[in-house]
Amino acid sequence: QVQLVESGGGLVQAGGSLRLSCAASGSIFSINAMGWYRQAPGKQRELVAVRTSGGITNYADSVKGRFTISRDNAKNTVSLQMISLKPEDTAVYYCAALHTVVAGTSVPGSYWGQGTQVTVSS
């Protein structure tokens, strides 16, 4: 139905930058919000940033001023520019397509990518 493919993770030193990208494909009619979540070892998955199709953004307090989310509604892509990275940003980052309607259906659902590892060394 809907597939999300992420790219851009890796290892970076503290203070460095990374850019994550995600592309959604499949029989997509609409995606209300696309964004990023992360999960560190032993912790719950948490919101990093999301952006609605109307341009409304929401960031976790811990990343405000350092991370910027961008989205191309026509291409169903979302990116996350991360600067001034900290060791506590180390986690698996998951792309999410929220409140997504598949063509030919009317019930929205959420879809997730496979995750990409971001490791920030001190």
GULO-337049 format. One line per field, with one value per residue (C-alpha): z, y, x; chain; residue in one letter. Coordinates in steps of 0.02 Angstrom, whole numbers. Each point is the difference from the previous one (the first is absolute). Example, Ala and Ser with C-alpha at 12.3 -4.5 7.8 and 13.67 -1.06 7.14 Angstrom:
// GULO-337049
zz	(390_-33)
yy	(-225_172)
xx	(615_69)
mol	(A_A)
type	(A_S)
//
This chain:
// GULO-337049
zz	(0_62_14_84_-41_106_-34_76_169_59_125_38_134_125_-78_-173_-122_-90_-118_-2_-147_-24_-151_8_-144_-40_-30_97_-9_136_145_138_94_-31_125_103_161_89_122_106_85_151_-37_-80_-174_3_-119_-77_-128_-110_-137_-63_-181_46_63_187_90_172_77_159_121_2_-185_-24_-79_-58_-112_-149_-86_-181_-109_-183_-4_-186_11_169_71_166_60_166_7_163_61_163_33_177_65_71_-178_-28_-48_-140_-97_-80_-138_22_-112_113_-38_-173_-117_-126_-170_-7_188_124_165_38_72_54_-86_57_-79_52_98_-25_133_54_116_73_83_137)
yy	(0_135_-16_122_-3_98_52_109_-73_-31_41_179_91_112_169_-74_-8_-131_2_-136_-27_-106_-40_-76_-103_-108_27_162_113_122_18_119_6_-64_4_-82_-96_-76_-138_-14_-163_-34_146_23_65_188_137_99_107_-8_110_0_19_176_45_-10_-65_-72_-33_-85_128_-88_34_173_117_-143_-107_58_-103_27_-85_-12_-41_-35_-126_-73_30_67_49_42_113_-24_117_18_-183_-64_-175_-6_11_-176_-112_-92_129_-53_87_4_37_38_4_-69_-48_-137_18_-91_0_123_-54_92_-90_29_-70_-13_-19_-132_124_73_7_167_-9_156_-26_114)
xx	(0_119_188_117_185_122_179_134_40_176_136_46_96_-86_-33_-13_-145_-101_-147_-131_-115_-154_-107_-173_-65_-149_-183_-7_-151_54_119_-51_164_174_138_134_2_148_34_155_50_-109_-114_-170_-21_-21_-51_141_-92_-154_-68_-178_-51_-54_173_-28_153_28_169_56_67_168_30_-75_125_110_-110_-102_-133_-47_-126_-48_-185_-2_142_-51_172_59_173_78_151_92_137_95_-27_22_39_-177_-66_66_-146_-86_-99_-164_-92_-188_-147_-147_-185_35_-140_36_-82_-165_-24_-71_79_162_149_178_152_180_169_126_105_172_135_71_150_79_168_64)
mol	(A_A_A_A_A_A_A_A_A_A_A_A_A_A_A_A_A_A_A_A_A_A_A_A_A_A_A_A_A_A_A_A_A_A_A_A_A_A_A_A_A_A_A_A_A_A_A_A_A_A_A_A_A_A_A_A_A_A_A_A_A_A_A_A_A_A_A_A_A_A_A_A_A_A_A_A_A_A_A_A_A_A_A_A_A_A_A_A_A_A_A_A_A_A_A_A_A_A_A_A_A_A_A_A_A_A_A_A_A_A_A_A_A_A_A_A_A_A_A_A_A_A)
type	(Q_V_Q_L_V_E_S_G_G_G_L_V_Q_A_G_G_S_L_R_L_S_C_A_A_S_G_S_I_F_S_I_N_A_M_G_W_Y_R_Q_A_P_G_K_Q_R_E_L_V_A_V_R_T_S_G_G_I_T_N_Y_A_D_S_V_K_G_R_F_T_I_S_R_D_N_A_K_N_T_V_S_L_Q_M_I_S_L_K_P_E_D_T_A_V_Y_Y_C_A_A_L_H_T_V_V_A_G_T_S_V_P_G_S_Y_W_G_Q_G_T_Q_V_T_V_S_S)
//
